[in-house]
Amino acid sequence: MADESIGYHKAKINRGVFGEDSKIYEEIDEFADALDQDAKIMALGELSDVIGAIEGWLENNHPSITIDDLVAMSKITRRAFESGKRGPKEVTSGE
């Protein structure tokens, strides 16, 4: 059981500002810490918080884009990889 005096997280987590990229990083760090603690339910909660932080960032930086737009693009990318039409990028000399 985790030491109650430290709260949920064992790792030092830098606090971010909602609507800025720092909040996304904070939530990802909290997700990683939850995984390190083997706290599956907490990790899922942190993933939800990542989504909220991304939504806040979108509202500040791309107000016409929603999380649903990102999910749609993710599905297109996945489809491209699964179809074999998209694969790892090859590195050529000079790059």
Biotite code that builds the C-alpha atoms (Angstrom):
import biotite.structure as struc

atoms = struc.array([
    struc.Atom([0.000, 0.000, 0.000], chain_id="A", res_id=1, res_name="MET", atom_name="CA", element="C"),
    struc.Atom([1.315, 3.450, -0.867], chain_id="A", res_id=2, res_name="ALA", atom_name="CA", element="C"),
    struc.Atom([2.282, 5.881, 1.862], chain_id="A", res_id=3, res_name="ASP", atom_name="CA", element="C"),
    struc.Atom([-0.904, 7.916, 2.447], chain_id="A", res_id=4, res_name="GLU", atom_name="CA", element="C"),
    struc.Atom([1.114, 11.058, 3.232], chain_id="A", res_id=5, res_name="SER", atom_name="CA", element="C"),
    struc.Atom([2.235, 11.373, -0.394], chain_id="A", res_id=6, res_name="ILE", atom_name="CA", element="C"),
    struc.Atom([-1.183, 11.207, -2.010], chain_id="A", res_id=7, res_name="GLY", atom_name="CA", element="C"),
    struc.Atom([-1.880, 9.178, -5.113], chain_id="A", res_id=8, res_name="TYR", atom_name="CA", element="C"),
    struc.Atom([1.481, 9.523, -6.815], chain_id="A", res_id=9, res_name="HIS", atom_name="CA", element="C"),
    struc.Atom([4.898, 8.351, -5.707], chain_id="A", res_id=10, res_name="LYS", atom_name="CA", element="C"),
    struc.Atom([6.750, 10.190, -8.466], chain_id="A", res_id=11, res_name="ALA", atom_name="CA", element="C"),
    struc.Atom([7.339, 13.923, -8.415], chain_id="A", res_id=12, res_name="LYS", atom_name="CA", element="C"),
    struc.Atom([4.796, 15.348, -10.840], chain_id="A", res_id=13, res_name="ILE", atom_name="CA", element="C"),
    struc.Atom([5.248, 18.831, -12.278], chain_id="A", res_id=14, res_name="ASN", atom_name="CA", element="C"),
    struc.Atom([1.900, 20.612, -12.203], chain_id="A", res_id=15, res_name="ARG", atom_name="CA", element="C"),
    struc.Atom([0.620, 22.038, -15.450], chain_id="A", res_id=16, res_name="GLY", atom_name="CA", element="C"),
    struc.Atom([-1.828, 24.747, -16.397], chain_id="A", res_id=17, res_name="VAL", atom_name="CA", element="C"),
    struc.Atom([-5.155, 23.657, -17.875], chain_id="A", res_id=18, res_name="PHE", atom_name="CA", element="C"),
    struc.Atom([-5.348, 24.650, -21.530], chain_id="A", res_id=19, res_name="GLY", atom_name="CA", element="C"),
    struc.Atom([-1.573, 24.567, -21.962], chain_id="A", res_id=20, res_name="GLU", atom_name="CA", element="C"),
    struc.Atom([0.675, 21.729, -23.080], chain_id="A", res_id=21, res_name="ASP", atom_name="CA", element="C"),
    struc.Atom([2.093, 21.518, -19.559], chain_id="A", res_id=22, res_name="SER", atom_name="CA", element="C"),
    struc.Atom([-1.198, 20.000, -18.354], chain_id="A", res_id=23, res_name="LYS", atom_name="CA", element="C"),
    struc.Atom([-0.976, 17.245, -20.979], chain_id="A", res_id=24, res_name="ILE", atom_name="CA", element="C"),
    struc.Atom([2.559, 16.427, -19.804], chain_id="A", res_id=25, res_name="TYR", atom_name="CA", element="C"),
    struc.Atom([1.377, 16.392, -16.188], chain_id="A", res_id=26, res_name="GLU", atom_name="CA", element="C"),
    struc.Atom([-1.388, 13.911, -16.931], chain_id="A", res_id=27, res_name="GLU", atom_name="CA", element="C"),
    struc.Atom([0.939, 11.665, -18.957], chain_id="A", res_id=28, res_name="ILE", atom_name="CA", element="C"),
    struc.Atom([3.435, 11.680, -16.073], chain_id="A", res_id=29, res_name="ASP", atom_name="CA", element="C"),
    struc.Atom([0.605, 10.728, -13.697], chain_id="A", res_id=30, res_name="GLU", atom_name="CA", element="C"),
    struc.Atom([-0.409, 7.918, -16.069], chain_id="A", res_id=31, res_name="PHE", atom_name="CA", element="C"),
    struc.Atom([3.181, 6.624, -16.106], chain_id="A", res_id=32, res_name="ALA", atom_name="CA", element="C"),
    struc.Atom([3.324, 6.761, -12.308], chain_id="A", res_id=33, res_name="ASP", atom_name="CA", element="C"),
    struc.Atom([0.049, 4.843, -12.036], chain_id="A", res_id=34, res_name="ALA", atom_name="CA", element="C"),
    struc.Atom([1.502, 2.147, -14.301], chain_id="A", res_id=35, res_name="LEU", atom_name="CA", element="C"),
    struc.Atom([4.680, 2.056, -12.200], chain_id="A", res_id=36, res_name="ASP", atom_name="CA", element="C"),
    struc.Atom([2.475, 1.455, -9.156], chain_id="A", res_id=37, res_name="GLN", atom_name="CA", element="C"),
    struc.Atom([0.548, -1.275, -11.032], chain_id="A", res_id=38, res_name="ASP", atom_name="CA", element="C"),
    struc.Atom([-2.642, 0.683, -10.292], chain_id="A", res_id=39, res_name="ALA", atom_name="CA", element="C"),
    struc.Atom([-4.757, -0.207, -13.312], chain_id="A", res_id=40, res_name="LYS", atom_name="CA", element="C"),
    struc.Atom([-7.880, 1.717, -12.294], chain_id="A", res_id=41, res_name="ILE", atom_name="CA", element="C"),
    struc.Atom([-5.840, 4.834, -11.471], chain_id="A", res_id=42, res_name="MET", atom_name="CA", element="C"),
    struc.Atom([-4.075, 4.523, -14.851], chain_id="A", res_id=43, res_name="ALA", atom_name="CA", element="C"),
    struc.Atom([-7.440, 4.496, -16.623], chain_id="A", res_id=44, res_name="LEU", atom_name="CA", element="C"),
    struc.Atom([-8.497, 7.576, -14.686], chain_id="A", res_id=45, res_name="GLY", atom_name="CA", element="C"),
    struc.Atom([-5.293, 9.305, -15.729], chain_id="A", res_id=46, res_name="GLU", atom_name="CA", element="C"),
    struc.Atom([-5.976, 8.448, -19.379], chain_id="A", res_id=47, res_name="LEU", atom_name="CA", element="C"),
    struc.Atom([-9.329, 10.169, -18.970], chain_id="A", res_id=48, res_name="SER", atom_name="CA", element="C"),
    struc.Atom([-7.508, 13.174, -17.533], chain_id="A", res_id=49, res_name="ASP", atom_name="CA", element="C"),
    struc.Atom([-5.156, 13.171, -20.550], chain_id="A", res_id=50, res_name="VAL", atom_name="CA", element="C"),
    struc.Atom([-8.202, 13.451, -22.813], chain_id="A", res_id=51, res_name="ILE", atom_name="CA", element="C"),
    struc.Atom([-9.515, 16.363, -20.752], chain_id="A", res_id=52, res_name="GLY", atom_name="CA", element="C"),
    struc.Atom([-6.131, 18.103, -20.904], chain_id="A", res_id=53, res_name="ALA", atom_name="CA", element="C"),
    struc.Atom([-6.017, 17.628, -24.686], chain_id="A", res_id=54, res_name="ILE", atom_name="CA", element="C"),
    struc.Atom([-9.521, 19.069, -24.974], chain_id="A", res_id=55, res_name="GLU", atom_name="CA", element="C"),
    struc.Atom([-8.439, 22.125, -22.974], chain_id="A", res_id=56, res_name="GLY", atom_name="CA", element="C"),
    struc.Atom([-5.371, 22.584, -25.174], chain_id="A", res_id=57, res_name="TRP", atom_name="CA", element="C"),
    struc.Atom([-7.510, 22.313, -28.309], chain_id="A", res_id=58, res_name="LEU", atom_name="CA", element="C"),
    struc.Atom([-9.950, 24.921, -26.980], chain_id="A", res_id=59, res_name="GLU", atom_name="CA", element="C"),
    struc.Atom([-7.060, 27.374, -26.477], chain_id="A", res_id=60, res_name="ASN", atom_name="CA", element="C"),
    struc.Atom([-5.065, 26.585, -29.607], chain_id="A", res_id=61, res_name="ASN", atom_name="CA", element="C"),
    struc.Atom([-7.441, 25.117, -32.198], chain_id="A", res_id=62, res_name="HIS", atom_name="CA", element="C"),
    struc.Atom([-10.999, 25.951, -31.095], chain_id="A", res_id=63, res_name="PRO", atom_name="CA", element="C"),
    struc.Atom([-12.548, 24.581, -34.294], chain_id="A", res_id=64, res_name="SER", atom_name="CA", element="C"),
    struc.Atom([-10.998, 21.121, -33.699], chain_id="A", res_id=65, res_name="ILE", atom_name="CA", element="C"),
    struc.Atom([-12.490, 18.657, -31.214], chain_id="A", res_id=66, res_name="THR", atom_name="CA", element="C"),
    struc.Atom([-11.335, 15.446, -29.610], chain_id="A", res_id=67, res_name="ILE", atom_name="CA", element="C"),
    struc.Atom([-13.707, 13.671, -32.000], chain_id="A", res_id=68, res_name="ASP", atom_name="CA", element="C"),
    struc.Atom([-11.697, 15.092, -34.915], chain_id="A", res_id=69, res_name="ASP", atom_name="CA", element="C"),
    struc.Atom([-8.522, 13.642, -33.404], chain_id="A", res_id=70, res_name="LEU", atom_name="CA", element="C"),
    struc.Atom([-10.205, 10.267, -32.898], chain_id="A", res_id=71, res_name="VAL", atom_name="CA", element="C"),
    struc.Atom([-11.340, 10.280, -36.544], chain_id="A", res_id=72, res_name="ALA", atom_name="CA", element="C"),
    struc.Atom([-7.757, 10.945, -37.697], chain_id="A", res_id=73, res_name="MET", atom_name="CA", element="C"),
    struc.Atom([-6.459, 8.220, -35.387], chain_id="A", res_id=74, res_name="SER", atom_name="CA", element="C"),
    struc.Atom([-8.849, 5.727, -36.983], chain_id="A", res_id=75, res_name="LYS", atom_name="CA", element="C"),
    struc.Atom([-7.686, 6.735, -40.462], chain_id="A", res_id=76, res_name="ILE", atom_name="CA", element="C"),
    struc.Atom([-4.035, 6.280, -39.462], chain_id="A", res_id=77, res_name="THR", atom_name="CA", element="C"),
    struc.Atom([-4.768, 2.903, -37.904], chain_id="A", res_id=78, res_name="ARG", atom_name="CA", element="C"),
    struc.Atom([-6.609, 1.810, -41.043], chain_id="A", res_id=79, res_name="ARG", atom_name="CA", element="C"),
    struc.Atom([-3.618, 2.827, -43.165], chain_id="A", res_id=80, res_name="ALA", atom_name="CA", element="C"),
    struc.Atom([-1.210, 0.780, -41.027], chain_id="A", res_id=81, res_name="PHE", atom_name="CA", element="C"),
    struc.Atom([-3.517, -2.246, -40.863], chain_id="A", res_id=82, res_name="GLU", atom_name="CA", element="C"),
    struc.Atom([-3.980, -2.230, -44.628], chain_id="A", res_id=83, res_name="SER", atom_name="CA", element="C"),
    struc.Atom([-0.230, -2.274, -45.147], chain_id="A", res_id=84, res_name="GLY", atom_name="CA", element="C"),
    struc.Atom([-0.345, 1.001, -47.091], chain_id="A", res_id=85, res_name="LYS", atom_name="CA", element="C"),
    struc.Atom([1.535, 2.745, -44.290], chain_id="A", res_id=86, res_name="ARG", atom_name="CA", element="C"),
    struc.Atom([4.510, 1.315, -42.516], chain_id="A", res_id=87, res_name="GLY", atom_name="CA", element="C"),
    struc.Atom([7.646, 2.448, -40.755], chain_id="A", res_id=88, res_name="PRO", atom_name="CA", element="C"),
    struc.Atom([9.472, 5.225, -42.567], chain_id="A", res_id=89, res_name="LYS", atom_name="CA", element="C"),
    struc.Atom([12.705, 4.153, -44.202], chain_id="A", res_id=90, res_name="GLU", atom_name="CA", element="C"),
    struc.Atom([15.795, 6.177, -43.428], chain_id="A", res_id=91, res_name="VAL", atom_name="CA", element="C"),
    struc.Atom([17.954, 6.962, -46.407], chain_id="A", res_id=92, res_name="THR", atom_name="CA", element="C"),
    struc.Atom([21.497, 8.297, -46.363], chain_id="A", res_id=93, res_name="SER", atom_name="CA", element="C"),
    struc.Atom([21.713, 12.041, -45.958], chain_id="A", res_id=94, res_name="GLY", atom_name="CA", element="C"),
    struc.Atom([18.698, 12.317, -43.624], chain_id="A", res_id=95, res_name="GLU", atom_name="CA", element="C"),
])
